[in-house]
């Protein structure tokens, strides 16, 4: 009996060690983003000059703007296609190839990024040689690749939410004369809206952070932010990278917190209805 109280304390210690292992490097990086020294590993006093240097770097800002546009377009398209795929998997009954379709949709979840990038590169090269499209690789090819990759994650999120949805609400709406399309827009869509927002934020983050797939399908005139950062790190660490990483950590943390709040509000609403 005396060993029982020690279990929660041991679990808390393990949890704190895990959090320290995960987030201590990020805290150190954020602190050194305000370093006045030209070297990233030597503290030279507090300064925010590297943030100013970052915003004056035209190549970095151009890559950031392209990555933001790409992430927004990829997340939006992934949510639309993922929602259609989730509806097919959860609402279509007489679908003989449902298992095969579900496996094909979610295959990018377990497939290495290198394989996805290489296969899409070969596809685009083959299409260019056969049909003349795409004439060159750039924003469009990266967008197609990111939608292919992010759609799988959105489909899983929306499918789990649709399976938990009480179908009697949809059946009651159709019994009262609503069409399937009207039932979707007035009943289903408002209920799964938090899951849609969470899926969109997840796809946005995945597209913004991708390096491997974009490196395969990008052209010489299209460079994303992770590609610029990776090239800069290979040539030598720059204090601007610390400032950029600190801003990205802040943006991703805000997106994750927003997704968590939306999910928490959805769970509370479901408990109140139950």
N, C-alpha and C positions, 0 to 999 in steps of 0.2 A: 504493500500500500504506500510505502514511503517513496517509491520510485515514480509513482504516477505524477506528482506535481512537477517533477523535473522534465517531463516530456515537452510540455508547452514552452518552457524556458529554452530547452535545446533547439526546438523548432524556430523560436524567435532569433536565436543566435545564428542559426544556419541561414535564415532569411536575411538578416542584416549583412552577413558575409557575402551572400549572393548579390544583394543590392550594391554593396560596396565594390564588388568585382565588376559589376556591369556599368555602374554610373560614375565611379571615381575617375576613370580616364576622361569622361566627358566634362566633368567639373574642372579638371586640370586644364583641358583644352580651352574651355571658356575663360578661365583665369588668364592663361597665356595669350589669349586673343587681345588682351589689354596691355601686352608687354611692349615697352618702348624700344627694346633691343632689336637689331636687325637679324639676330639669330633666334630661332624658335625655342631653343633649350636653355637660354641664359636670360635670367630676369634682369631687365634694365630699368625698371621703374614703371609706374602706371601711366598709360597713354592710350588714347583711342585713335591714334593716327593711322593705324592699319585699316580701320573701317573706312576712313576717308580715301586711302589708297585703293581699297577694294572697289569703291563706287566710281573711282576715276579710271579704273581698268576697263577699257572698251571691250576687249576680247572676253573678259569674264562676264561683264554685264550683258553682252550679246548672247553668250551661251546660256546665261541665267534666264533671259527673256525667252529664248527658244525653248528651254526646258519647261518653263511655266506654261507657255502656250501648248506645247506638246502634251504635258500632263493633264491640262484642262480638257483638251480634245479627246485624249485617250480615255480619261475617266468617264466623260459623258457618253462616248460611244460604248464603252464597256458596260455601263449601267443599263443602257437600252438593250443591247444584245444579251447581257446576262439576265435581265428580267424576262425577256422572251424565252430564253433557254430554261430558266427556272419554272416558268409557267408550263412549258411543255413537260418538264420532268415531274411536276407535282399536280397538274390539273388535267392533262390529257390521259385518258384511261386506255383507250384502244390504240396503243402504240406498240407494235411488236418489237421494234428495235430500240426501245427506251433504254435498256441497259447499255447497248452499244453506243447510243447517242450520249448518254451520261458519261461513259468512259472517255469518249473522244473529246467532250467539252472540258472535262477536268484533267485531261492528260498533261497539260502544261504545269500542273501543280507538282508532279513528280518527275518531270523531264528536266534534265540539266539545261541551264541557260545557254551553254555552248551549243548543244544540239539544236535548240530552238533557233538560235541566231544563224547557225550554219545552214540549216534546212531552209530558212526563209531567204538567206542570201542566194542559195542555189535556185530557189523558186523565182526570185526576181531576175536573176541573170538569165534563166531559161525563158521567162516570159519576154524579157527585152530582146533576146535573140529571135524569138518566134513571132511575137506580135508587135515588137517595137515599143512596148510599154512595160515598165516605166523607162523613160528615156535615160534618166539618171536617178541615182539614189539620193534621197534627201529627206525632207520633213515628212512627205507622204509615206515613204517606205518605213520610216521609224514609227510613224503613227499606226500603220497596219500591224507591225510587229508588236507594239505595246498593247494594242487592243486584243490581239490574239493571246498575249500572255496574261493581261489583267482580267479578261473576261472570265477566266476559270475561277478566280478568287471571288469575283462578284456573284457568279452563279451559285457557289457554295453558300455564301452568306444569305442570299435571297431564298434559295431552296429551303434552308433550315427554317427561315422565318415563315415561309408559305406553308410548310408542313405543320407548324404550330398553330396556324390560323384556324379558327373555328369555321368550318365549311358551312355550318348551319346559317351563318350570317349571309353568305352569298346565296345559299339556296332560298332563304326567306325573301331576299330582294328579288330573285327571279320569279318566285311564286307570286309576288305582288305586281308583276308585270314588267320588271326591269329587264333589259336585254343583257347579254353577256358583256358587251362593251360598256354599257352603263353601270353594270354591277362592278366591273373592274375599276372604273374611274371614280365612282362614288362610295364604294365599300372597301374594295381590296387595296387600292392605291393609298388612301389615307392611313390605313392600318400599317402597311409595310413601309411608310415613308421614312421612319428612323433607320430601317435596314437599308433602304436606298441611299440615304445620306452616309451611313457607315461604309457601304460598298463603294460609293463614290470617293470618299476620303481615302479608303484603302487603295483603290486603283490610282488615285492621284499620287499618293506616296510611292507606290511601286514604280510608276512611270518616272517620277522625278529622281528616284535613286538608281535606276537601271544604268548599268555600264556595259555589261557583256553583250546583250542583244543589240543595243544601239551601235556598238563598235562594229558589228558585222554588217548591218544594213544601212549605216550612215554613209553619206558621200563626202567628198572633200569640202563642199561648201556648207555642210550641216554638222555642227559640233554642239553636243549637249554639255551641260555643266559637269556631270561626272567625268566625261571624257577630258575636259580641260583640267579638272582637278587631278585626275590620274596622270596626265602628261606633266603637270607641274611638279607633282610629287616625285616622279621618276627623275626629273632634272635636278631636284633639290628642294627641300622644304622651304616654303616661303611663309612669313608671318601673315600674309593675306589669306592663306588657306585656313589658318586658325580663326580668323574673323568670319570667313565664309562658313566654316563648319559650325561656328557658334550660332550664326543666323539660321542655318538649316536645322540645327537641333531645336532651336526655339520654334521654328515653323512646324516641324514634325510633331513636337510635343503639344503645341496648340491644337493641331489637327487630331491627334490621338485623344486629347482631353475632350474635344468636341464630340468625337465619335463615342467616347465613353459616356458622356452626359446624355447623348441621344439614346443610347442603348439602355441606360439606367431609367430614363423617363419612360421608355417603351415597356420595360419590365414592370415598373410601378403601375402603369396604366393597365397592364394585363392582370396584375394581382388585384387591382380595384374592381375590374370587371368580373373576375372570378369570385 
